[in-house]
Amino acid sequence: MKEYSNTRYMNDHEAQEAIIEIGKRMYLKGYVASNDGNISIKVSPNEIWVTPTGVSKGYMTHEMLVKLDLDGNIISGNNKPSSEIKMHLKVYKENPDAKAVTHAHPPIATAFAVAGIPLDKPILPEAIINLGAVPVARYATPGTEEVPESIAPYCNSYNGVLLANHGALTWGKDIFEAYYRLESLEHYATIMLYAYYIIGKVNELNSKQISKLVEIKESYGIDIKDEFLIAKTNIRK
C-alpha cells in the first residue's frame, strides 16, 4: 500500500487501511500468533485508531477497529480496544513525536526479553543508525497499569523496548517507521543470537567507528537520544 508522509496525520480511512496492512505483515512474518499483538495510529492530537481485543491481526476488517481519545475513551467502534492499549497511550503521552505504535511477540526478540538481555551490542551499522539500542523494561502483568509505568522511562530515549517475559514494543513518526523498527529489532536479535550464542565469536564496533555512525545519524537530522550511543561516544544530551 502507499506509504504516507510522516509530516501529517493520516485521515481515518488511511489509518484503518494501514492498521489492516501492518497487521497482515506482522501475522505473515510470525511476529504474532492467535490474537496476539496490537497496533495504533494517531490521527489527530487527541485521537487514535487501535486494533480490537480478541482478533487475529492477519484477518482484521475496518469494522473491527476502534477509535479512542488519548484518555482511552471510545469515540467510535463496536468492539473493545486491545487490553494492551495502555502501553500505546503511555508512548503518545511521553513522546510527542510518536504517531504510531506496534506491539508483537517476534520469537527471537521475545526470547531475549524472556532472558532479560537487552539488544545493545554495537555490531550492525544499520541497527545503530535506524534502531539504536533496545533496553528491557521490567516485568509487568499484561493489561495492568504496571505495563505503561514499566515502559515510561524509555519512551523518549529509545525507539523501542523489550517487555520482560512478554514481547516487544516499537514506535515512530508514522506506522511504517514503527513497523520497520519492529522488523529491524527482530533481525538484530536474530543476528545477536547467531553471533554471540551459536557461533560464539563477535567483532564489536569500537568507539571511533560508532562515532562515525553517530555523525551519519546526525546528518540525517536524527536527534541522538539513545543512552547507549551517548555512553559509547561521550555525547551529552
C-alpha positions in Angstrom: 0.0 0.0 0.0 1.0 3.6 -0.3 3.3 4.9 2.4 2.3 8.3 3.6 4.4 11.3 4.6 5.2 11.4 8.3 4.8 15.2 8.3 1.0 14.9 8.6 -1.6 12.8 10.4 -3.3 10.1 8.4 -7.1 10.5 8.0 -9.4 7.9 9.4 -9.6 5.8 6.3 -5.8 5.8 5.7 -5.2 4.8 9.3 -7.7 1.9 9.1 -6.1 0.7 5.9 -2.6 0.9 7.3 -3.5 -0.9 10.5 -5.0 -3.8 8.5 -2.0 -3.9 6.2 0.5 -3.9 9.1 -1.5 -6.5 10.9 -1.2 -8.8 7.9 2.6 -8.2 7.7 3.0 -9.0 11.4 0.9 -12.2 11.1 2.6 -13.5 8.0 6.1 -12.9 9.4 5.2 -14.9 12.5 5.5 -12.0 14.9 2.1 -12.8 16.4 0.1 -15.9 17.0 -3.6 -16.4 17.5 -4.9 -13.0 18.7 -1.6 -11.6 20.0 -0.3 -8.1 19.3 -1.8 -4.7 18.8 -1.3 -1.6 16.6 -2.3 2.0 16.9 -2.1 5.1 14.8 -2.6 8.7 15.9 -4.9 10.7 13.5 -5.1 14.0 15.5 -3.5 15.4 18.6 -6.0 13.6 20.8 -7.4 10.7 18.6 -6.0 7.2 17.7 -7.3 4.2 15.8 -6.4 0.9 17.5 -6.8 -2.9 17.0 -9.6 -4.6 18.9 -9.2 -7.3 21.5 -9.6 -11.0 20.6 -9.0 -10.7 16.9 -6.2 -12.2 14.8 -4.0 -9.4 13.3 -4.0 -11.2 10.0 -7.7 -11.1 9.5 -8.9 -7.7 10.5 -11.6 -5.6 8.8 -12.4 -1.8 9.0 -15.5 -2.6 11.1 -13.4 -4.2 13.8 -11.2 -1.2 14.6 -11.8 1.2 17.4 -11.2 4.9 17.7 -10.1 6.3 21.1 -9.1 9.6 22.6 -5.8 9.8 24.5 -7.5 9.1 27.8 -8.7 5.7 26.4 -12.3 6.7 25.9 -14.1 5.1 22.9 -15.1 7.6 20.2 -16.3 5.1 17.7 -16.4 1.4 17.0 -18.4 -1.5 18.4 -15.5 -3.6 19.8 -13.4 -3.3 22.9 -9.9 -2.0 22.2 -6.9 -4.2 22.9 -6.2 -4.7 26.6 -2.7 -3.5 26.0 -3.8 -0.1 24.7 -2.4 1.4 28.0 1.1 0.9 26.6 0.3 2.8 23.4 -1.3 5.7 25.4 1.7 6.0 27.5 4.0 6.2 24.5 1.9 9.0 23.0 1.8 11.0 26.3 5.6 10.6 26.9 6.8 11.1 23.3 5.0 13.9 21.3 6.8 12.8 18.1 5.2 9.3 18.1 2.3 8.9 15.7 2.1 5.1 15.7 2.9 2.1 17.9 3.3 -1.6 17.3 3.4 -4.4 19.8 4.1 -8.0 18.9 5.9 -11.2 20.1 8.6 -11.8 17.4 10.2 -15.1 18.5 13.9 -14.3 18.8 13.4 -10.8 20.3 10.9 -12.2 22.7 13.4 -14.9 23.7 15.9 -12.1 24.6 13.0 -10.4 26.6 12.4 -13.6 28.4 16.1 -13.9 29.2 16.3 -10.3 30.3 19.0 -9.5 27.7 18.9 -6.1 26.1 19.7 -5.6 22.4 22.6 -3.2 23.0 25.7 -4.6 21.2 27.4 -2.4 18.6 27.6 -4.9 15.8 25.4 -3.6 13.0 25.7 -0.1 11.4 22.1 -0.3 10.2 20.9 -1.1 13.7 22.9 1.8 15.2 21.6 4.3 12.7 18.0 3.2 12.3 17.1 1.5 15.6 19.6 2.1 18.3 19.9 0.0 21.5 16.8 -1.7 22.8 16.5 -2.0 26.6 14.4 -4.4 28.6 11.6 -3.0 30.7 10.9 -4.7 34.0 8.2 -7.4 34.1 4.6 -6.1 34.4 1.4 -8.1 34.3 -0.2 -7.6 30.8 -3.2 -5.4 30.7 -2.5 -3.7 34.1 -1.2 -0.2 34.9 2.1 -1.8 35.7 2.8 -2.1 32.0 2.7 1.6 31.0 4.7 2.5 34.1 7.4 0.0 33.2 8.0 1.5 29.7 7.7 5.1 30.7 11.4 5.7 31.3 12.2 4.6 27.7 9.6 6.3 25.6 11.6 9.4 25.0 15.1 8.0 24.9 14.7 4.9 22.6 12.8 3.8 19.5 11.6 0.5 21.1 11.7 -1.7 24.2 11.7 -5.3 25.0 9.0 -6.2 27.6 10.3 -8.7 30.1 8.7 -12.2 29.6 6.3 -10.6 27.1 7.4 -9.3 23.8 8.5 -6.1 22.0 7.1 -2.6 21.5 8.2 0.0 18.9 7.0 3.4 17.9 7.7 6.0 15.2 6.7 9.2 13.4 4.4 7.1 11.2 3.1 3.5 11.2 5.7 2.4 8.7 8.6 3.6 10.7 7.2 1.9 13.8 6.7 -1.3 12.0 10.1 -1.3 10.3 11.7 -0.8 13.7 9.9 -3.9 14.8 11.3 -5.8 11.8 14.8 -4.4 12.5 14.5 -5.3 16.1 13.8 -9.0 15.3 16.6 -9.0 12.6 19.0 -7.5 15.1 18.0 -10.1 17.8 18.5 -12.9 15.3 22.0 -11.9 14.4 22.9 -11.4 18.0 21.6 -14.9 18.7 23.8 -16.4 16.0 26.9 -14.3 16.7 27.0 -14.5 20.5 25.4 -17.8 21.3 25.8 -20.1 18.3 29.0 -19.0 16.5 30.4 -17.6 19.7 32.7 -15.0 18.1 31.9 -11.4 17.7 33.8 -8.3 16.4 32.1 -5.4 18.0 32.5 -1.9 16.5 34.8 0.3 18.5 34.0 3.8 19.8 35.6 5.6 16.8 33.5 3.5 14.4 30.4 4.2 16.4 31.2 7.9 16.5 31.3 8.0 12.7 27.9 6.3 12.6 26.6 8.9 15.0 27.8 11.6 12.7 25.8 10.0 9.8 22.8 9.8 12.1 23.1 13.5 12.9 23.5 14.3 9.3 20.1 12.8 8.7 18.6 15.2 11.2 18.0 12.5 13.8 18.3 13.6 17.4 20.7 11.4 19.4 18.7 10.4 22.4 19.9 6.8 22.6 21.6 6.4 26.0 23.8 3.6 24.7 25.2 5.7 21.9 25.7 8.6 24.3 27.7 6.4 26.7 29.8 4.9 23.9 30.7 8.2 22.3 30.7 10.6 25.3 28.0 12.7 23.6 26.0 14.8 26.0 22.2 15.4 25.7 
